[in-house]
Amino acid sequence: MTEVESQPVQGVVFLPPEQGLRGTVRVPGDKSVSHRAVLLGAVNDGPVEIHGFLHSADTLATVGAVRALGVEVDEHDSGLTVHGRGWSGLREPEDVIDVANSGTLIRLLPGLVASCDFYVVLTGDRSIRRRPMARLLEPLAAMGATVAGRAQNSLPPVSVRGGRLQGMEHRLLVASAQVKSCLLLAGLRAHGETTVAEPGGSRDHTERLVRFGGGHIERDGPVDGAGVVHVFPVERLSLPPIQVPGDLSSAAFFIVGALLVSDSDIRVENVGLNPTRTGLLRVLERMGGDIEVEETDADGCEPVGRIRVRTSQLRATDVDATEVPAMIDELPLFLLAAARARGTSRVRGAAELRVKESDRLGAMAGMLASFGIDVVQHSDGLEVTGVPGGWGDGTVHTVGDHRLAMVGAIAGLASREGVTVDDVGCVAVSYPGFVDTLRGLGGRAEVRP
């Protein structure tokens, strides 16, 4: 963690670069893949090497969780070795498992242990304890697990006592990679086939890793649209070494920064290009963004490549509910880009953003309004009328949300006078070293009392 990132109670002002953002960057490992690699590694038949693992607060909570289940994990410079024990080798934890700030962990782990004959209790920080859980606890109960939660089984803390699971059909009302993954993990140990129908595409990292380990998962329909996923029970997984690609969600901050900051030209190397994750790139290109994408490696479980981005004049566009799942974590960055685009941009079908680490729709509306941008709020989205000339200065209140902190930093680089972010320490949840990377490209950050 940098000196700036270790100052969570002091304002940090991010200032426009003197000569644009320039250079080549490699971002840390993909957070979504890192979580799933550890969880599936824990039930693998033997050790799994995970290279490029993201060492962040969220993913280390997952390491702590599998250790609590009796799985040995060795940390080393290139990543991790997870000494998989199979489902039968997991043991009942001696205490409550604290997922900290990880929404992925509290939603995936119940599916992993739903077939295990022991008791698990999961809790987390204040933001986690307001995450909706009924849409995964109810189907797990229908499959045969005994589950409970606060507020009539709808909120954490939650408990799971595993049982003999029966495969069944699930139909999601909202596309969600986390809910889908939970049910697929349970389906790996159910009796008979389990299907999950989703109204739109969502991240398919779980499906890719299960196939990579020899499991049987099929999909009817395109990966970026409505479809049905079929999973069949497995006796064991046999995962080869896993190479975690660079996280596109982390790279997105620099991509949007380069589009908005004058005289910028950056390259992002070794970044994941999973088509269920590249929604922001497609939208930014539609807005007129100068973005070049080249796939360089498709041999592992995830496609990998490089991206080049140059300063661009953007025009407004609309993002509808079908596009939201492929850019759910990047929607705040889209809204920032929209604030500099010509015309009025709209995003709808994004109510999920109101129950992330913070109410990200409300927070982004407040942030942009403080910059003088015209914003209209809806329950499931925003309308943003861009100002191509940008904004002077401003202050961002992160409410402890790592993505809001990093969006605020990019807003400062794209401003004329600088933007103050009240808490930069929270970026360690997903991107330790973010400020160093930003500075390496020419960005400026100063601690101010």
Order of alpha helices (4+ residues) and beta strands (2+ residues): beta-beta-alpha-beta-alpha-beta-beta-beta-alpha-beta-alpha-beta-alpha-beta-beta-alpha-beta-alpha-beta-beta-beta-alpha-beta-alpha-beta-beta-beta-alpha-beta-alpha-beta-beta-beta-alpha-beta-alpha-beta
